[in-house]
Amino acid sequence: MLGAIAGDIIGSFYEFTEQKRYAFELLPQGSRFTDDSVMRLLLWLIGWLIMMRTD
């Protein structure tokens, strides 16, 4: 989960650019969380709430 969110944040700066190099700055200024990060957290929370539910 953390790796997926970190990948979203790292890739957010390069998402709409023609980045072809493997050597790039890991967290340039302007990196931010994305809607994908929010959805992953929401799905994790829903799964956790379902698992914690007691009948």
mmCIF entry with sequence, helices, sheets and N, C-alpha, C, O atoms, coordinates in Angstrom:
data_MODEL
# 
_entry.id   MODEL 
# 
_entity.id                         1 
_entity.type                       polymer 
_entity.pdbx_number_of_molecules   1 
# 
_entity_poly.entity_id                      1 
_entity_poly.type                           'polypeptide(L)' 
_entity_poly.nstd_linkage                   no 
_entity_poly.nstd_monomer                   no 
_entity_poly.pdbx_seq_one_letter_code       MLGAIAGDIIGSFYEFTEQKRYAFELLPQGSRFTDDSVMRLLLWLIGWLIMMRTD 
_entity_poly.pdbx_seq_one_letter_code_can   MLGAIAGDIIGSFYEFTEQKRYAFELLPQGSRFTDDSVMRLLLWLIGWLIMMRTD 
_entity_poly.pdbx_strand_id                 A 
# 
loop_
_entity_poly_seq.entity_id 
_entity_poly_seq.num 
_entity_poly_seq.mon_id 
_entity_poly_seq.hetero 
1 1  MET n 
1 2  LEU n 
1 3  GLY n 
1 4  ALA n 
1 5  ILE n 
1 6  ALA n 
1 7  GLY n 
1 8  ASP n 
1 9  ILE n 
1 10 ILE n 
1 11 GLY n 
1 12 SER n 
1 13 PHE n 
1 14 TYR n 
1 15 GLU n 
1 16 PHE n 
1 17 THR n 
1 18 GLU n 
1 19 GLN n 
1 20 LYS n 
1 21 ARG n 
1 22 TYR n 
1 23 ALA n 
1 24 PHE n 
1 25 GLU n 
1 26 LEU n 
1 27 LEU n 
1 28 PRO n 
1 29 GLN n 
1 30 GLY n 
1 31 SER n 
1 32 ARG n 
1 33 PHE n 
1 34 THR n 
1 35 ASP n 
1 36 ASP n 
1 37 SER n 
1 38 VAL n 
1 39 MET n 
1 40 ARG n 
1 41 LEU n 
1 42 LEU n 
1 43 LEU n 
1 44 TRP n 
1 45 LEU n 
1 46 ILE n 
1 47 GLY n 
1 48 TRP n 
1 49 LEU n 
1 50 ILE n 
1 51 MET n 
1 52 MET n 
1 53 ARG n 
1 54 THR n 
1 55 ASP n 
# 
_struct_asym.id          A 
_struct_asym.entity_id   1 
# 
loop_
_struct_conf.conf_type_id 
_struct_conf.id 
_struct_conf.pdbx_PDB_helix_id 
_struct_conf.beg_label_comp_id 
_struct_conf.beg_label_asym_id 
_struct_conf.beg_label_seq_id 
_struct_conf.pdbx_beg_PDB_ins_code 
_struct_conf.end_label_comp_id 
_struct_conf.end_label_asym_id 
_struct_conf.end_label_seq_id 
_struct_conf.pdbx_end_PDB_ins_code 
_struct_conf.beg_auth_comp_id 
_struct_conf.beg_auth_asym_id 
_struct_conf.beg_auth_seq_id 
_struct_conf.end_auth_comp_id 
_struct_conf.end_auth_asym_id 
_struct_conf.end_auth_seq_id 
_struct_conf.pdbx_PDB_helix_class 
_struct_conf.details 
_struct_conf.pdbx_PDB_helix_length 
HELX_P HELX_P1 AA1 LEU A 2  ? SER A 12 ? LEU A 2  SER A 12 1 ? 11 
HELX_P HELX_P2 AA2 ASP A 35 ? MET A 52 ? ASP A 35 MET A 52 1 ? 18 
# 
_struct_conf_type.id          HELX_P 
_struct_conf_type.criteria    ? 
_struct_conf_type.reference   ? 
# 
loop_
_atom_site.group_PDB 
_atom_site.id 
_atom_site.type_symbol 
_atom_site.label_atom_id 
_atom_site.label_alt_id 
_atom_site.label_comp_id 
_atom_site.label_asym_id 
_atom_site.label_entity_id 
_atom_site.label_seq_id 
_atom_site.pdbx_PDB_ins_code 
_atom_site.Cartn_x 
_atom_site.Cartn_y 
_atom_site.Cartn_z 
_atom_site.occupancy 
_atom_site.B_iso_or_equiv 
_atom_site.pdbx_formal_charge 
_atom_site.auth_seq_id 
_atom_site.auth_comp_id 
_atom_site.auth_asym_id 
_atom_site.auth_atom_id 
_atom_site.pdbx_PDB_model_num 
ATOM 1   N N  . MET A 1 1  ? 0.827   -1.187 0.000   1.00 0.00 ? 1  MET A N  1 
ATOM 2   C CA . MET A 1 1  ? 0.000   0.000  0.000   1.00 0.00 ? 1  MET A CA 1 
ATOM 3   C C  . MET A 1 1  ? 0.875   1.257  0.000   1.00 0.00 ? 1  MET A C  1 
ATOM 4   O O  . MET A 1 1  ? 0.659   2.176  -0.790  1.00 0.00 ? 1  MET A O  1 
ATOM 5   N N  . LEU A 1 2  ? 1.852   1.282  0.886   1.00 0.00 ? 2  LEU A N  1 
ATOM 6   C CA . LEU A 1 2  ? 2.722   2.463  0.956   1.00 0.00 ? 2  LEU A CA 1 
ATOM 7   C C  . LEU A 1 2  ? 3.542   2.623  -0.321  1.00 0.00 ? 2  LEU A C  1 
ATOM 8   O O  . LEU A 1 2  ? 3.776   3.742  -0.778  1.00 0.00 ? 2  LEU A O  1 
ATOM 9   N N  . GLY A 1 3  ? 3.974   1.508  -0.890  1.00 0.00 ? 3  GLY A N  1 
ATOM 10  C CA . GLY A 1 3  ? 4.737   1.566  -2.135  1.00 0.00 ? 3  GLY A CA 1 
ATOM 11  C C  . GLY A 1 3  ? 3.906   2.113  -3.290  1.00 0.00 ? 3  GLY A C  1 
ATOM 12  O O  . GLY A 1 3  ? 4.412   2.869  -4.119  1.00 0.00 ? 3  GLY A O  1 
ATOM 13  N N  . ALA A 1 4  ? 2.642   1.736  -3.343  1.00 0.00 ? 4  ALA A N  1 
ATOM 14  C CA . ALA A 1 4  ? 1.765   2.227  -4.409  1.00 0.00 ? 4  ALA A CA 1 
ATOM 15  C C  . ALA A 1 4  ? 1.526   3.722  -4.270  1.00 0.00 ? 4  ALA A C  1 
ATOM 16  O O  . ALA A 1 4  ? 1.537   4.451  -5.262  1.00 0.00 ? 4  ALA A O  1 
ATOM 17  N N  . ILE A 1 5  ? 1.310   4.178  -3.046  1.00 0.00 ? 5  ILE A N  1 
ATOM 18  C CA . ILE A 1 5  ? 1.096   5.604  -2.816  1.00 0.00 ? 5  ILE A CA 1 
ATOM 19  C C  . ILE A 1 5  ? 2.375   6.384  -3.084  1.00 0.00 ? 5  ILE A C  1 
ATOM 20  O O  . ILE A 1 5  ? 2.332   7.463  -3.676  1.00 0.00 ? 5  ILE A O  1 
ATOM 21  N N  . ALA A 1 6  ? 3.519   5.844  -2.652  1.00 0.00 ? 6  ALA A N  1 
ATOM 22  C CA . ALA A 1 6  ? 4.795   6.515  -2.929  1.00 0.00 ? 6  ALA A CA 1 
ATOM 23  C C  . ALA A 1 6  ? 5.027   6.615  -4.435  1.00 0.00 ? 6  ALA A C  1 
ATOM 24  O O  . ALA A 1 6  ? 5.497   7.645  -4.919  1.00 0.00 ? 6  ALA A O  1 
ATOM 25  N N  . GLY A 1 7  ? 4.707   5.571  -5.171  1.00 0.00 ? 7  GLY A N  1 
ATOM 26  C CA . GLY A 1 7  ? 4.848   5.602  -6.622  1.00 0.00 ? 7  GLY A CA 1 
ATOM 27  C C  . GLY A 1 7  ? 3.953   6.644  -7.267  1.00 0.00 ? 7  GLY A C  1 
ATOM 28  O O  . GLY A 1 7  ? 4.353   7.303  -8.226  1.00 0.00 ? 7  GLY A O  1 
ATOM 29  N N  . ASP A 1 8  ? 2.737   6.797  -6.741  1.00 0.00 ? 8  ASP A N  1 
ATOM 30  C CA . ASP A 1 8  ? 1.836   7.832  -7.255  1.00 0.00 ? 8  ASP A CA 1 
ATOM 31  C C  . ASP A 1 8  ? 2.414   9.223  -7.033  1.00 0.00 ? 8  ASP A C  1 
ATOM 32  O O  . ASP A 1 8  ? 2.380   10.071 -7.925  1.00 0.00 ? 8  ASP A O  1 
ATOM 33  N N  . ILE A 1 9  ? 2.944   9.448  -5.836  1.00 0.00 ? 9  ILE A N  1 
ATOM 34  C CA . ILE A 1 9  ? 3.486   10.770 -5.510  1.00 0.00 ? 9  ILE A CA 1 
ATOM 35  C C  . ILE A 1 9  ? 4.737   11.047 -6.338  1.00 0.00 ? 9  ILE A C  1 
ATOM 36  O O  . ILE A 1 9  ? 4.896   12.142 -6.876  1.00 0.00 ? 9  ILE A O  1 
ATOM 37  N N  . ILE A 1 10 ? 5.617   10.068 -6.442  1.00 0.00 ? 10 ILE A N  1 
ATOM 38  C CA . ILE A 1 10 ? 6.847   10.249 -7.225  1.00 0.00 ? 10 ILE A CA 1 
ATOM 39  C C  . ILE A 1 10 ? 6.518   10.479 -8.691  1.00 0.00 ? 10 ILE A C  1 
ATOM 40  O O  . ILE A 1 10 ? 7.132   11.331 -9.335  1.00 0.00 ? 10 ILE A O  1 
ATOM 41  N N  . GLY A 1 11 ? 5.567   9.739  -9.224  1.00 0.00 ? 11 GLY A N  1 
ATOM 42  C CA . GLY A 1 11 ? 5.228   9.849  -10.626 1.00 0.00 ? 11 GLY A CA 1 
ATOM 43  C C  . GLY A 1 11 ? 4.318   11.012 -10.970 1.00 0.00 ? 11 GLY A C  1 
ATOM 44  O O  . GLY A 1 11 ? 4.135   11.316 -12.149 1.00 0.00 ? 11 GLY A O  1 
ATOM 45  N N  . SER A 1 12 ? 3.739   11.675 -9.965  1.00 0.00 ? 12 SER A N  1 
ATOM 46  C CA . SER A 1 12 ? 2.786   12.754 -10.246 1.00 0.00 ? 12 SER A CA 1 
ATOM 47  C C  . SER A 1 12 ? 3.427   13.900 -11.017 1.00 0.00 ? 12 SER A C  1 
ATOM 48  O O  . SER A 1 12 ? 2.773   14.520 -11.856 1.00 0.00 ? 12 SER A O  1 
ATOM 49  N N  . PHE A 1 13 ? 4.675   14.184 -10.750 1.00 0.00 ? 13 PHE A N  1 
ATOM 50  C CA . PHE A 1 13 ? 5.368   15.283 -11.420 1.00 0.00 ? 13 PHE A CA 1 
ATOM 51  C C  . PHE A 1 13 ? 5.624   14.951 -12.889 1.00 0.00 ? 13 PHE A C  1 
ATOM 52  O O  . PHE A 1 13 ? 5.632   15.842 -13.739 1.00 0.00 ? 13 PHE A O  1 
ATOM 53  N N  . TYR A 1 14 ? 5.833   13.674 -13.183 1.00 0.00 ? 14 TYR A N  1 
ATOM 54  C CA . TYR A 1 14 ? 6.210   13.240 -14.534 1.00 0.00 ? 14 TYR A CA 1 
ATOM 55  C C  . TYR A 1 14 ? 5.039   12.679 -15.326 1.00 0.00 ? 14 TYR A C  1 
ATOM 56  O O  . TYR A 1 14 ? 5.239   12.202 -16.443 1.00 0.00 ? 14 TYR A O  1 
ATOM 57  N N  . GLU A 1 15 ? 3.831   12.718 -14.792 1.00 0.00 ? 15 GLU A N  1 
ATOM 58  C CA . GLU A 1 15 ? 2.690   12.026 -15.393 1.00 0.00 ? 15 GLU A CA 1 
ATOM 59  C C  . GLU A 1 15 ? 2.380   12.508 -16.809 1.00 0.00 ? 15 GLU A C  1 
ATOM 60  O O  . GLU A 1 15 ? 2.088   11.681 -17.672 1.00 0.00 ? 15 GLU A O  1 
ATOM 61  N N  . PHE A 1 16 ? 2.430   13.786 -17.075 1.00 0.00 ? 16 PHE A N  1 
ATOM 62  C CA . PHE A 1 16 ? 2.044   14.310 -18.383 1.00 0.00 ? 16 PHE A CA 1 
ATOM 63  C C  . PHE A 1 16 ? 3.242   14.871 -19.142 1.00 0.00 ? 16 PHE A C  1 
ATOM 64  O O  . PHE A 1 16 ? 3.093   15.799 -19.937 1.00 0.00 ? 16 PHE A O  1 
ATOM 65  N N  . THR A 1 17 ? 4.424   14.318 -18.902 1.00 0.00 ? 17 THR A N  1 
ATOM 66  C CA . THR A 1 17 ? 5.620   14.765 -19.612 1.00 0.00 ? 17 THR A CA 1 
ATOM 67  C C  . THR A 1 17 ? 6.177   13.609 -20.444 1.00 0.00 ? 17 THR A C  1 
ATOM 68  O O  . THR A 1 17 ? 5.797   12.454 -20.250 1.00 0.00 ? 17 THR A O  1 
ATOM 69  N N  . GLU A 1 18 ? 7.045   13.918 -21.336 1.00 0.00 ? 18 GLU A N  1 
ATOM 70  C CA . GLU A 1 18 ? 7.706   12.915 -22.178 1.00 0.00 ? 18 GLU A CA 1 
ATOM 71  C C  . GLU A 1 18 ? 9.011   12.478 -21.514 1.00 0.00 ? 18 GLU A C  1 
ATOM 72  O O  . GLU A 1 18 ? 10.082  12.632 -22.101 1.00 0.00 ? 18 GLU A O  1 
ATOM 73  N N  . GLN A 1 19 ? 8.935   11.952 -20.331 1.00 0.00 ? 19 GLN A N  1 
ATOM 74  C CA . GLN A 1 19 ? 10.112  11.528 -19.565 1.00 0.00 ? 19 GLN A CA 1 
ATOM 75  C C  . GLN A 1 19 ? 10.563  10.157 -20.055 1.00 0.00 ? 19 GLN A C  1 
ATOM 76  O O  . GLN A 1 19 ? 9.844   9.174  -19.879 1.00 0.00 ? 19 GLN A O  1 
ATOM 77  N N  . LYS A 1 20 ? 11.740  10.076 -20.664 1.00 0.00 ? 20 LYS A N  1 
ATOM 78  C CA . LYS A 1 20 ? 12.259  8.810  -21.180 1.00 0.00 ? 20 LYS A CA 1 
ATOM 79  C C  . LYS A 1 20 ? 13.515  8.351  -20.442 1.00 0.00 ? 20 LYS A C  1 
ATOM 80  O O  . LYS A 1 20 ? 14.009  7.252  -20.692 1.00 0.00 ? 20 LYS A O  1 
ATOM 81  N N  . ARG A 1 21 ? 14.036  9.178  -19.537 1.00 0.00 ? 21 ARG A N  1 
ATOM 82  C CA . ARG A 1 21 ? 15.268  8.832  -18.825 1.00 0.00 ? 21 ARG A CA 1 
ATOM 83  C C  . ARG A 1 21 ? 14.954  8.010  -17.576 1.00 0.00 ? 21 ARG A C  1 
ATOM 84  O O  . ARG A 1 21 ? 13.875  8.121  -16.994 1.00 0.00 ? 21 ARG A O  1 
ATOM 85  N N  . TYR A 1 22 ? 15.915  7.191  -17.183 1.00 0.00 ? 22 TYR A N  1 
ATOM 86  C CA . TYR A 1 22 ? 15.776  6.444  -15.936 1.00 0.00 ? 22 TYR A CA 1 
ATOM 87  C C  . TYR A 1 22 ? 16.355  7.219  -14.761 1.00 0.00 ? 22 TYR A C  1 
ATOM 88  O O  . TYR A 1 22 ? 15.996  6.960  -13.612 1.00 0.00 ? 22 TYR A O  1 
ATOM 89  N N  . ALA A 1 23 ? 17.243  8.162  -15.034 1.00 0.00 ? 23 ALA A N  1 
ATOM 90  C CA . ALA A 1 23 ? 17.827  8.994  -13.985 1.00 0.00 ? 23 ALA A CA 1 
ATOM 91  C C  . ALA A 1 23 ? 16.986  10.261 -13.867 1.00 0.00 ? 23 ALA A C  1 
ATOM 92  O O  . ALA A 1 23 ? 17.033  11.130 -14.738 1.00 0.00 ? 23 ALA A O  1 
ATOM 93  N N  . PHE A 1 24 ? 16.221  10.359 -12.790 1.00 0.00 ? 24 PHE A N  1 
ATOM 94  C CA . PHE A 1 24 ? 15.382  11.525 -12.579 1.00 0.00 ? 24 PHE A CA 1 
ATOM 95  C C  . PHE A 1 24 ? 15.346  11.836 -11.089 1.00 0.00 ? 24 PHE A C  1 
ATOM 96  O O  . PHE A 1 24 ? 15.666  10.988 -10.256 1.00 0.00 ? 24 PHE A O  1 
ATOM 97  N N  . GLU A 1 25 ? 14.955  13.052 -10.770 1.00 0.00 ? 25 GLU A N  1 
ATOM 98  C CA . GLU A 1 25 ? 14.856  13.465 -9.371  1.00 0.00 ? 25 GLU A CA 1 
ATOM 99  C C  . GLU A 1 25 ? 13.681  12.728 -8.737  1.00 0.00 ? 25 GLU A C  1 
ATOM 100 O O  . GLU A 1 25 ? 12.593  12.675 -9.311  1.00 0.00 ? 25 GLU A O  1 
ATOM 101 N N  . LEU A 1 26 ? 13.901  12.166 -7.563  1.00 0.00 ? 26 LEU A N  1 
ATOM 102 C CA . LEU A 1 26 ? 12.887  11.324 -6.934  1.00 0.00 ? 26 LEU A CA 1 
ATOM 103 C C  . LEU A 1 26 ? 11.659  12.116 -6.488  1.00 0.00 ? 26 LEU A C  1 
ATOM 104 O O  . LEU A 1 26 ? 10.531  11.726 -6.791  1.00 0.00 ? 26 LEU A O  1 
ATOM 105 N N  . LEU A 1 27 ? 11.859  13.198 -5.790  1.00 0.00 ? 27 LEU A N  1 
ATOM 106 C CA . LEU A 1 27 ? 10.736  14.014 -5.322  1.00 0.00 ? 27 LEU A CA 1 
ATOM 107 C C  . LEU A 1 27 ? 10.965  15.473 -5.681  1.00 0.00 ? 27 LEU A C  1 
ATOM 108 O O  . LEU A 1 27 ? 11.339  16.264 -4.816  1.00 0.00 ? 27 LEU A O  1 
ATOM 109 N N  . PRO A 1 28 ? 10.750  15.845 -6.932  1.00 0.00 ? 28 PRO A N  1 
ATOM 110 C CA . PRO A 1 28 ? 10.945  17.249 -7.299  1.00 0.00 ? 28 PRO A CA 1 
ATOM 111 C C  . PRO A 1 28 ? 9.857   18.120 -6.680  1.00 0.00 ? 28 PRO A C  1 
ATOM 112 O O  . PRO A 1 28 ? 8.786   17.633 -6.317  1.00 0.00 ? 28 PRO A O  1 
ATOM 113 N N  . GLN A 1 29 ? 10.144  19.400 -6.566  1.00 0.00 ? 29 GLN A N  1 
ATOM 114 C CA . GLN A 1 29 ? 9.143   20.318 -6.053  1.00 0.00 ? 29 GLN A CA 1 
ATOM 115 C C  . GLN A 1 29 ? 7.963   20.302 -7.024  1.00 0.00 ? 29 GLN A C  1 
ATOM 116 O O  . GLN A 1 29 ? 8.155   20.436 -8.233  1.00 0.00 ? 29 GLN A O  1 
ATOM 117 N N  . GLY A 1 30 ? 6.786   20.146 -6.524  1.00 0.00 ? 30 GLY A N  1 
ATOM 118 C CA . GLY A 1 30 ? 5.606   20.027 -7.366  1.00 0.00 ? 30 GLY A CA 1 
ATOM 119 C C  . GLY A 1 30 ? 4.998   18.638 -7.318  1.00 0.00 ? 30 GLY A C  1 
ATOM 120 O O  . GLY A 1 30 ? 3.907   18.427 -7.849  1.00 0.00 ? 30 GLY A O  1 
ATOM 121 N N  . SER A 1 31 ? 5.686   17.676 -6.687  1.00 0.00 ? 31 SER A N  1 
ATOM 122 C CA . SER A 1 31 ? 5.103   16.347 -6.509  1.00 0.00 ? 31 SER A CA 1 
ATOM 123 C C  . SER A 1 31 ? 3.961   16.448 -5.511  1.00 0.00 ? 31 SER A C  1 
ATOM 124 O O  . SER A 1 31 ? 4.037   17.203 -4.542  1.00 0.00 ? 31 SER A O  1 
ATOM 125 N N  . ARG A 1 32 ? 2.903   15.683 -5.753  1.00 0.00 ? 32 ARG A N  1 
ATOM 126 C CA . ARG A 1 32 ? 1.746   15.733 -4.858  1.00 0.00 ? 32 ARG A CA 1 
ATOM 127 C C  . ARG A 1 32 ? 1.014   14.400 -4.914  1.00 0.00 ? 32 ARG A C  1 
ATOM 128 O O  . ARG A 1 32 ? 1.266   13.579 -5.797  1.00 0.00 ? 32 ARG A O  1 
ATOM 129 N N  . PHE A 1 33 ? 0.108   14.192 -3.969  1.00 0.00 ? 33 PHE A N  1 
ATOM 130 C CA . PHE A 1 33 ? -0.697  12.987 -4.031  1.00 0.00 ? 33 PHE A CA 1 
ATOM 131 C C  . PHE A 1 33 ? -1.716  13.152 -5.152  1.00 0.00 ? 33 PHE A C  1 
ATOM 132 O O  . PHE A 1 33 ? -2.065  14.272 -5.526  1.00 0.00 ? 33 PHE A O  1 
ATOM 133 N N  . THR A 1 34 ? -2.185  12.037 -5.679  1.00 0.00 ? 34 THR A N  1 
ATOM 134 C CA . THR A 1 34 ? -3.099  12.081 -6.820  1.00 0.00 ? 34 THR A CA 1 
ATOM 135 C C  . THR A 1 34 ? -4.445  11.475 -6.442  1.00 0.00 ? 34 THR A C  1 
ATOM 136 O O  . THR A 1 34 ? -4.619  10.976 -5.330  1.00 0.00 ? 34 THR A O  1 
ATOM 137 N N  . ASP A 1 35 ? -5.374  11.521 -7.351  1.00 0.00 ? 35 ASP A N  1 
ATOM 138 C CA . ASP A 1 35 ? -6.672  10.899 -7.112  1.00 0.00 ? 35 ASP A CA 1 
ATOM 139 C C  . ASP A 1 35 ? -6.522  9.385  -6.932  1.00 0.00 ? 35 ASP A C  1 
ATOM 140 O O  . ASP A 1 35 ? -7.300  8.767  -6.206  1.00 0.00 ? 35 ASP A O  1 
ATOM 141 N N  . ASP A 1 36 ? -5.530  8.793  -7.587  1.00 0.00 ? 36 ASP A N  1 
ATOM 142 C CA . ASP A 1 36 ? -5.278  7.359  -7.398  1.00 0.00 ? 36 ASP A CA 1 
ATOM 143 C C  . ASP A 1 36 ? -4.870  7.062  -5.963  1.00 0.00 ? 36 ASP A C  1 
ATOM 144 O O  . ASP A 1 36 ? -5.279  6.046  -5.402  1.00 0.00 ? 36 ASP A O  1 
ATOM 145 N N  . SER A 1 37 ? -4.073  7.933  -5.366  1.00 0.00 ? 37 SER A N  1 
ATOM 146 C CA . SER A 1 37 ? -3.660  7.759  -3.969  1.00 0.00 ? 37 SER A CA 1 
ATOM 147 C C  . SER A 1 37 ? -4.873  7.816  -3.048  1.00 0.00 ? 37 SER A C  1 
ATOM 148 O O  . SER A 1 37 ? -4.997  7.009  -2.126  1.00 0.00 ? 37 SER A O  1 
ATOM 149 N N  . VAL A 1 38 ? -5.762  8.765  -3.298  1.00 0.00 ? 38 VAL A N  1 
ATOM 150 C CA . VAL A 1 38 ? -6.966  8.909  -2.479  1.00 0.00 ? 38 VAL A CA 1 
ATOM 151 C C  . VAL A 1 38 ? -7.846  7.676  -2.605  1.00 0.00 ? 38 VAL A C  1 
ATOM 152 O O  . VAL A 1 38 ? -8.378  7.194  -1.605  1.00 0.00 ? 38 VAL A O  1 
ATOM 153 N N  . MET A 1 39 ? -8.009  7.158  -3.815  1.00 0.00 ? 39 MET A N  1 
ATOM 154 C CA . MET A 1 39 ? -8.840  5.970  -4.010  1.00 0.00 ? 39 MET A CA 1 
ATOM 155 C C  . MET A 1 39 ? -8.237  4.747  -3.327  1.00 0.00 ? 39 MET A C  1 
ATOM 156 O O  . MET A 1 39 ? -8.967  3.940  -2.751  1.00 0.00 ? 39 MET A O  1 
ATOM 157 N N  . ARG A 1 40 ? -6.907  4.599  -3.384  1.00 0.00 ? 40 ARG A N  1 
ATOM 158 C CA . ARG A 1 40 ? -6.266  3.463  -2.699  1.00 0.00 ? 40 ARG A CA 1 
ATOM 159 C C  . ARG A 1 40 ? -6.505  3.530  -1.196  1.00 0.00 ? 40 ARG A C  1 
ATOM 160 O O  . ARG A 1 40 ? -6.815  2.521  -0.561  1.00 0.00 ? 40 ARG A O  1 
ATOM 161 N N  . LEU A 1 41 ? -6.357  4.731  -0.631  1.00 0.00 ? 41 LEU A N  1 
ATOM 162 C CA . LEU A 1 41 ? -6.598  4.880  0.807   1.00 0.00 ? 41 LEU A CA 1 
ATOM 163 C C  . LEU A 1 41 ? -8.053  4.594  1.159   1.00 0.00 ? 41 LEU A C  1 
ATOM 164 O O  . LEU A 1 41 ? -8.338  3.967  2.179   1.00 0.00 ? 41 LEU A O  1 
ATOM 165 N N  . LEU A 1 42 ? -8.969  5.054  0.316   1.00 0.00 ? 42 LEU A N  1 
ATOM 166 C CA . LEU A 1 42 ? -10.381 4.807  0.559   1.00 0.00 ? 42 LEU A CA 1 
ATOM 167 C C  . LEU A 1 42 ? -10.706 3.318  0.508   1.00 0.00 ? 42 LEU A C  1 
ATOM 168 O O  . LEU A 1 42 ? -11.427 2.811  1.367   1.00 0.00 ? 42 LEU A O  1 
ATOM 169 N N  . LEU A 1 43 ? -10.182 2.619  -0.489  1.00 0.00 ? 43 LEU A N  1 
ATOM 170 C CA . LEU A 1 43 ? -10.432 1.180  -0.589  1.00 0.00 ? 43 LEU A CA 1 
ATOM 171 C C  . LEU A 1 43 ? -9.815  0.427  0.575   1.00 0.00 ? 43 LEU A C  1 
ATOM 172 O O  . LEU A 1 43 ? -10.404 -0.530 1.078   1.00 0.00 ? 43 LEU A O  1 
ATOM 173 N N  . TRP A 1 44 ? -8.628  0.851  1.010   1.00 0.00 ? 44 TRP A N  1 
ATOM 174 C CA . TRP A 1 44 ? -8.008  0.229  2.181   1.00 0.00 ? 44 TRP A CA 1 
ATOM 175 C C  . TRP A 1 44 ? -8.883  0.439  3.413   1.00 0.00 ? 44 TRP A C  1 
ATOM 176 O O  . TRP A 1 44 ? -9.104  -0.491 4.188   1.00 0.00 ? 44 TRP A O  1 
ATOM 177 N N  . LEU A 1 45 ? -9.385  1.670  3.592   1.00 0.00 ? 45 LEU A N  1 
ATOM 178 C CA . LEU A 1 45 ? -10.229 1.973  4.747   1.00 0.00 ? 45 LEU A CA 1 
ATOM 179 C C  . LEU A 1 45 ? -11.506 1.148  4.733   1.00 0.00 ? 45 LEU A C  1 
ATOM 180 O O  . LEU A 1 45 ? -11.914 0.625  5.770   1.00 0.00 ? 45 LEU A O  1 
ATOM 181 N N  . ILE A 1 46 ? -12.137 1.025  3.582   1.00 0.00 ? 46 ILE A N  1 
ATOM 182 C CA . ILE A 1 46 ? -13.359 0.223  3.486   1.00 0.00 ? 46 ILE A CA 1 
ATOM 183 C C  . ILE A 1 46 ? -13.066 -1.234 3.817   1.00 0.00 ? 46 ILE A C  1 
ATOM 184 O O  . ILE A 1 46 ? -13.822 -1.867 4.554   1.00 0.00 ? 46 ILE A O  1 
ATOM 185 N N  . GLY A 1 47 ? -11.974 -1.773 3.278   1.00 0.00 ? 47 GLY A N  1 
ATOM 186 C CA . GLY A 1 47 ? -11.600 -3.149 3.596   1.00 0.00 ? 47 GLY A CA 1 
ATOM 187 C C  . GLY A 1 47 ? -11.330 -3.344 5.072   1.00 0.00 ? 47 GLY A C  1 
ATOM 188 O O  . GLY A 1 47 ? -11.732 -4.349 5.658   1.00 0.00 ? 47 GLY A O  1 
ATOM 189 N N  . TRP A 1 48 ? -10.647 -2.376 5.677   1.00 0.00 ? 48 TRP A N  1 
ATOM 190 C CA . TRP A 1 48 ? -10.347 -2.465 7.111   1.00 0.00 ? 48 TRP A CA 1 
ATOM 191 C C  . TRP A 1 48 ? -11.630 -2.416 7.930   1.00 0.00 ? 48 TRP A C  1 
ATOM 192 O O  . TRP A 1 48 ? -11.787 -3.174 8.888   1.00 0.00 ? 48 TRP A O  1 
ATOM 193 N N  . LEU A 1 49 ? -12.553 -1.521 7.557   1.00 0.00 ? 49 LEU A N  1 
ATOM 194 C CA . LEU A 1 49 ? -13.823 -1.418 8.295   1.00 0.00 ? 49 LEU A CA 1 
ATOM 195 C C  . LEU A 1 49 ? -14.627 -2.700 8.161   1.00 0.00 ? 49 LEU A C  1 
ATOM 196 O O  . LEU A 1 49 ? -15.253 -3.129 9.131   1.00 0.00 ? 49 LEU A O  1 
ATOM 197 N N  . ILE A 1 50 ? -14.630 -3.318 7.001   1.00 0.00 ? 50 ILE A N  1 
ATOM 198 C CA . ILE A 1 50 ? -15.354 -4.578 6.812   1.00 0.00 ? 50 ILE A CA 1 
ATOM 199 C C  . ILE A 1 50 ? -14.734 -5.673 7.674   1.00 0.00 ? 50 ILE A C  1 
ATOM 200 O O  . ILE A 1 50 ? -15.453 -6.467 8.281   1.00 0.00 ? 50 ILE A O  1 
ATOM 201 N N  . MET A 1 51 ? -13.406 -5.719 7.730   1.00 0.00 ? 51 MET A N  1 
ATOM 202 C CA . MET A 1 51 ? -12.745 -6.737 8.533   1.00 0.00 ? 51 MET A CA 1 
ATOM 203 C C  . MET A 1 51 ? -12.975 -6.530 10.027  1.00 0.00 ? 51 MET A C  1 
ATOM 204 O O  . MET A 1 51 ? -13.029 -7.504 10.778  1.00 0.00 ? 51 MET A O  1 
ATOM 205 N N  . MET A 1 52 ? -13.110 -5.299 10.467  1.00 0.00 ? 52 MET A N  1 
ATOM 206 C CA . MET A 1 52 ? -13.281 -4.992 11.883  1.00 0.00 ? 52 MET A CA 1 
ATOM 207 C C  . MET A 1 52 ? -14.741 -5.088 12.338  1.00 0.00 ? 52 MET A C  1 
ATOM 208 O O  . MET A 1 52 ? -15.033 -5.052 13.533  1.00 0.00 ? 52 MET A O  1 
ATOM 209 N N  . ARG A 1 53 ? -15.634 -5.208 11.385  1.00 0.00 ? 53 ARG A N  1 
ATOM 210 C CA . ARG A 1 53 ? -17.063 -5.273 11.727  1.00 0.00 ? 53 ARG A CA 1 
ATOM 211 C C  . ARG A 1 53 ? -17.349 -6.558 12.516  1.00 0.00 ? 53 ARG A C  1 
ATOM 212 O O  . ARG A 1 53 ? -16.904 -7.646 12.153  1.00 0.00 ? 53 ARG A O  1 
ATOM 213 N N  . THR A 1 54 ? -18.080 -6.398 13.568  1.00 0.00 ? 54 THR A N  1 
ATOM 214 C CA . THR A 1 54 ? -18.485 -7.574 14.363  1.00 0.00 ? 54 THR A CA 1 
ATOM 215 C C  . THR A 1 54 ? -19.991 -7.740 14.236  1.00 0.00 ? 54 THR A C  1 
ATOM 216 O O  . THR A 1 54 ? -20.749 -6.776 14.341  1.00 0.00 ? 54 THR A O  1 
ATOM 217 N N  . ASP A 1 55 ? -20.405 -8.963 14.011  1.00 0.00 ? 55 ASP A N  1 
ATOM 218 C CA . ASP A 1 55 ? -21.835 -9.232 13.847  1.00 0.00 ? 55 ASP A CA 1 
ATOM 219 C C  . ASP A 1 55 ? -22.466 -9.636 15.151  1.00 0.00 ? 55 ASP A C  1 
ATOM 220 O O  . ASP A 1 55 ? -23.667 -9.901 15.200  1.00 0.00 ? 55 ASP A O  1 
# 
